[in-house]
Amino acid sequence: MTVRIQIPTPMRQHTEGKATVEVAGATVQAVLTELGQKYPAIVERLFDKGQVRRFVNVYLNDEDIRYLDNLNTAVKDGDELAIIPAVAGG
């Protein structure tokens, strides 16, 4: 299953400047693992001890995966995954 991943601007340095990347996988975990295999430098930006970092939000077709089945959420051909880093400041 091919899934399109939207890469946020601060992380594009780890994907050769690409704003979107297409990878295959049956679950969100598999898709992100494939992304990490293609672009190893992005792994430490996304994961901490095998879990998505607290300040990184992942949306599957505009739905937060934390309210679905998290990393085990199934994906289908043509789905879109958006990686959105949290913004803080004042």
C-alpha positions as CSV (number, residue, x, y, z in Angstrom):
1,M,0.0,0.0,0.0
2,T,1.4,3.4,-1.0
3,V,1.0,6.1,1.6
4,R,2.0,9.7,1.0
5,I,3.7,11.3,4.0
6,Q,3.7,15.1,4.4
7,I,7.1,16.2,5.8
8,P,7.1,19.4,7.9
9,T,9.6,22.1,6.9
10,P,11.9,21.7,9.9
11,M,12.3,18.0,9.0
12,R,12.9,18.3,5.3
13,Q,16.6,18.5,5.8
14,H,16.4,14.8,6.6
15,T,14.4,13.9,3.5
16,E,16.6,15.6,0.9
17,G,14.3,18.7,1.0
18,K,11.3,16.7,-0.1
19,A,7.9,18.0,1.2
20,T,6.2,14.7,0.5
21,V,7.5,11.2,0.4
22,E,5.7,8.0,-0.7
23,V,6.3,4.8,1.0
24,A,4.6,1.4,1.4
25,G,3.3,-0.2,4.5
26,A,0.1,-1.8,6.1
27,T,0.2,0.2,9.3
28,V,1.4,3.6,10.5
29,Q,4.3,1.9,12.2
30,A,5.3,0.1,9.0
31,V,5.0,3.3,7.0
32,L,7.2,5.2,9.4
33,T,9.7,2.4,9.6
34,E,10.0,2.5,5.8
35,L,10.4,6.2,5.9
36,G,13.2,5.7,8.4
37,Q,14.9,3.1,6.2
38,K,14.8,5.6,3.3
39,Y,15.9,8.5,5.4
40,P,17.7,7.3,8.5
41,A,18.4,10.8,10.0
42,I,14.6,11.4,10.5
43,V,14.2,8.5,12.9
44,E,15.6,10.3,15.9
45,R,13.4,13.3,15.2
46,L,10.3,11.1,15.2
47,F,10.9,8.4,17.8
48,D,12.1,8.1,21.4
49,K,12.5,4.5,22.6
50,G,10.3,3.1,19.8
51,Q,7.4,5.5,20.4
52,V,6.5,8.7,18.6
53,R,8.0,11.6,20.5
54,R,5.6,13.6,22.7
55,F,6.0,16.8,20.7
56,V,5.4,15.1,17.3
57,N,1.8,14.6,16.2
58,V,0.9,12.2,13.4
59,Y,-2.3,12.4,11.5
60,L,-3.8,9.8,9.2
61,N,-6.2,11.5,6.8
62,D,-6.6,14.4,9.2
63,E,-7.2,12.1,12.2
64,D,-4.8,12.0,15.1
65,I,-3.5,8.5,15.3
66,R,-3.6,8.7,19.2
67,Y,-7.4,8.5,18.9
68,L,-7.3,5.6,16.4
69,D,-5.1,2.6,17.0
70,N,-1.9,4.7,17.4
71,L,1.1,3.1,15.5
72,N,-1.0,0.0,14.9
73,T,-3.5,1.9,12.8
74,A,-4.1,0.2,9.5
75,V,-3.5,2.2,6.3
76,K,-4.7,1.7,2.8
77,D,-3.4,2.7,-0.6
78,G,-3.7,6.4,-1.2
79,D,-3.9,7.4,2.5
80,E,-2.0,10.5,3.6
81,L,0.1,10.7,6.8
82,A,1.0,14.2,8.1
83,I,3.8,14.7,10.6
84,I,3.2,17.8,12.6
85,P,5.7,18.9,15.2
86,A,4.2,20.8,18.2
87,V,5.0,24.5,18.4
88,A,5.7,26.2,21.7
89,G,6.7,29.6,22.8
90,G,5.4,32.8,24.0
